[in-house]
Amino acid sequence: MAHDIAHHESNTAKIWKVFILLSVVTIVEVILGIIKPAFLIDTTIISMKLLNWIFIILTIYKAYYITWSFMHMEGETKGLRRSVVWTAVFLICYLIFILLTEGDYVFEVFKGGYKSWDF
């Protein structure tokens, strides 16, 4: 009767990979936030600066990667991965869309003089 010896697999390399990747993305965000390159501030896409779009995309990427790594999604079935990760990404994108749309509307109302900025 053969006995399988359960051996503990070290996740040290994976932890360092996750740490380095998330650190690099965060460092890029911080550097872009400090430097604020003129071409990223002057360029607008869908009523928002390109720099803000880069921050949003990098933040969504970090959220996706954290979900993928720390919730161990790589070992799950395809259906479960999609239901967890895609739902979160969709809801984050939807929230961003609603905030930008409503924020732009409020800005235009105050800019047009319909209300004053005295708050």
Phi, psi and chi 1 to 4 in degrees:
 res  aa     phi    psi   chi1   chi2   chi3   chi4
   1 MET       -  118.1  179.9  178.4 -143.8      -
   2 ALA   -87.8  133.8      -      -      -      -
   3 HIS  -107.7  128.8  -71.0   83.4      -      -
   4 ASP   -81.4  126.6  -70.7  -28.9      -      -
   5 ILE   -89.6  117.8  -62.1  173.6      -      -
   6 ALA   -73.7  117.8      -      -      -      -
   7 HIS  -110.4  139.0   46.8   75.4      -      -
   8 HIS   -81.7  122.3  178.6   67.6      -      -
   9 GLU   -91.0  127.3 -170.0  175.9  -51.7      -
  10 SER   -76.2  133.3  176.8      -      -      -
  11 ASN  -103.1   18.0  -72.3  -31.8      -      -
  12 THR   -60.2  -43.6  -54.2      -      -      -
  13 ALA   -64.1  -40.0      -      -      -      -
  14 LYS   -66.6  -41.3 -178.8 -178.4  175.8 -174.7
  15 ILE   -62.4  -43.7  -68.9  169.7      -      -
  16 TRP   -65.0  -38.5  -81.8  107.9      -      -
  17 LYS   -62.1  -46.3  178.2 -175.2  169.6 -165.0
  18 VAL   -62.8  -45.0  170.1      -      -      -
  19 PHE   -59.8  -46.9  173.4   72.7      -      -
  20 ILE   -66.3  -44.2  -70.1  169.7      -      -
  21 LEU   -62.8  -48.0 -178.5   69.0      -      -
  22 LEU   -67.0  -33.3  -67.3  176.2      -      -
  23 SER   -67.2  -42.2  -64.5      -      -      -
  24 VAL   -63.4  -44.9  166.2      -      -      -
  25 VAL   -63.0  -41.9  172.8      -      -      -
  26 THR   -65.5  -41.2  -57.6      -      -      -
  27 ILE   -63.4  -40.3  -71.2  168.8      -      -
  28 VAL   -61.4  -43.5  167.2      -      -      -
  29 GLU   -61.6  -44.7  -73.4  178.1  -27.0      -
  30 VAL   -65.3  -44.0  169.6      -      -      -
  31 ILE   -62.4  -44.4  -70.9  171.7      -      -
  32 LEU   -63.5  -36.1  -74.4  175.0      -      -
  33 GLY   -68.8  -31.4      -      -      -      -
  34 ILE   -80.4  -48.0  -68.2  171.1      -      -
  35 ILE   -74.8  -41.9  -64.9  174.2      -      -
  36 LYS    48.0   72.0  -63.9  179.7 -175.3  168.9
  37 PRO   -56.4  138.9  -20.2   29.3      -      -
  38 ALA   -60.6  -39.8      -      -      -      -
  39 PHE   -68.1  -25.8   70.1   94.3      -      -
  40 LEU   -80.2  -27.0  -67.3  177.3      -      -
  41 ILE   -82.8  -35.7  -68.1  177.5      -      -
  42 ASP   -78.1  -24.5  -63.4  -23.7      -      -
  43 THR   -85.2  127.6  -52.5      -      -      -
  44 THR  -118.3  141.0   57.3      -      -      -
  45 ILE  -131.3  124.1  -61.5  174.7      -      -
  46 ILE    50.7   54.4  -48.1  175.9      -      -
  47 SER    62.2   22.2  -59.7      -      -      -
  48 MET  -142.2  147.4 -162.2  166.5   60.8      -
  49 LYS   -64.4  147.4  -63.5  173.7 -175.9  173.3
  50 LEU   -61.3  -33.4 -176.5   59.1      -      -
  51 LEU   -61.1  -41.3 -176.7   62.8      -      -
  52 ASN   -65.0  -39.5  -70.0  -14.3      -      -
  53 TRP   -62.3  -39.5  -78.3  113.6      -      -
  54 ILE   -63.5  -42.5  -69.1  172.2      -      -
  55 PHE   -61.2  -44.2  -73.7  145.6      -      -
  56 ILE   -63.1  -45.7  -70.5  169.6      -      -
  57 ILE   -64.7  -43.5  -69.3  167.7      -      -
  58 LEU   -65.8  -35.8  -71.3  175.8      -      -
  59 THR   -67.2  -42.5  -57.6      -      -      -
  60 ILE   -63.5  -40.0  -69.3  172.3      -      -
  61 TYR   -61.1  -44.4  173.9   76.3      -      -
  62 LYS   -64.3  -40.9  -74.6 -165.8  -45.2 -172.7
  63 ALA   -63.4  -42.5      -      -      -      -
  64 TYR   -62.4  -45.1  174.8   84.3      -      -
  65 TYR   -69.3  -36.6 -166.0   74.3      -      -
  66 ILE   -63.9  -44.2  -71.6  168.6      -      -
  67 THR   -61.3  -44.9  -57.3      -      -      -
  68 TRP   -62.6  -42.9 -173.8  -98.9      -      -
  69 SER   -83.1  -52.8  -66.0      -      -      -
  70 PHE   -81.7  -19.2  -65.5  120.6      -      -
  71 MET   -96.7    5.6  -68.4  179.4   67.4      -
  72 HIS    55.3   45.3  -52.3  -71.9      -      -
  73 MET   -71.4  -22.4  -73.6  -69.5  138.2      -
  74 GLU   -65.4  -22.7   68.0  -89.3    2.1      -
  75 GLY   -96.6   -0.2      -      -      -      -
  76 GLU   -91.5  171.8  -61.8  -64.9  -21.7      -
  77 THR   -70.8  159.1   62.2      -      -      -
  78 LYS   -60.8  -40.3 -174.3 -175.3  -80.5 -171.5
  79 GLY   -63.1  -43.4      -      -      -      -
  80 LEU   -66.9  -42.2 -179.9   63.5      -      -
  81 ARG   -58.2  -48.3  -74.7 -168.1  -48.3 -120.9
  82 ARG   -63.9  -42.0  -72.6 -178.8  179.3  171.3
  83 SER   -66.5  -34.6   66.4      -      -      -
  84 VAL   -80.5  -53.3  170.6      -      -      -
  85 VAL   -75.0  -48.0  174.3      -      -      -
  86 TRP   -65.7  -36.0  -71.8    7.4      -      -
  87 THR   -63.0  -45.5  -57.8      -      -      -
  88 ALA   -63.5  -44.8      -      -      -      -
  89 VAL   -63.6  -42.8  169.6      -      -      -
  90 PHE   -61.5  -45.2  169.3   74.8      -      -
  91 LEU   -66.6  -36.4  -70.6  175.2      -      -
  92 ILE   -65.4  -45.0  -69.6  169.1      -      -
  93 CYS   -63.0  -40.4  -68.5      -      -      -
  94 TYR   -64.8  -42.5 -178.2   66.6      -      -
  95 LEU   -61.6  -43.4  174.6   66.7      -      -
  96 ILE   -61.7  -43.7  -69.4  168.6      -      -
  97 PHE   -60.4  -47.8  170.3   75.9      -      -
  98 ILE   -63.4  -44.1  -66.6  -63.0      -      -
  99 LEU   -63.2  -41.8  -72.2  172.7      -      -
 100 LEU   -68.5  -40.5  -68.1  175.5      -      -
 101 THR   -65.1  -49.2  -56.8      -      -      -
 102 GLU   -68.5  -39.2  -67.5  -61.1  -41.0      -
 103 GLY   -63.2  -40.4      -      -      -      -
 104 ASP   -66.4  -38.3 -172.9   51.9      -      -
 105 TYR   -63.7  -47.0  169.9   75.4      -      -
 106 VAL   -62.2  -41.4  169.9      -      -      -
 107 PHE   -61.0  -44.6  176.3   75.7      -      -
 108 GLU   -66.0  -35.3  -68.6  -60.9  -34.9      -
 109 VAL   -64.4  -46.2  165.7      -      -      -
 110 PHE   -71.0  -36.7  -77.0  112.0      -      -
 111 LYS   -67.4  -35.6 -177.4 -180.0  173.0 -174.7
 112 GLY   -74.8   -7.4      -      -      -      -
 113 GLY    86.9    8.9      -      -      -      -
 114 TYR   -70.2  -28.8  -58.2  112.4      -      -
 115 LYS  -133.4  158.5  -70.1  -80.5 -171.9 -179.1
 116 SER   -96.7  162.5   63.4      -      -      -
 117 TRP   -90.5   27.2  -72.2   91.5      -      -
 118 ASP   -92.0   59.0   58.7   -9.4      -      -
 119 PHE  -131.0      -   53.9   86.9      -      -
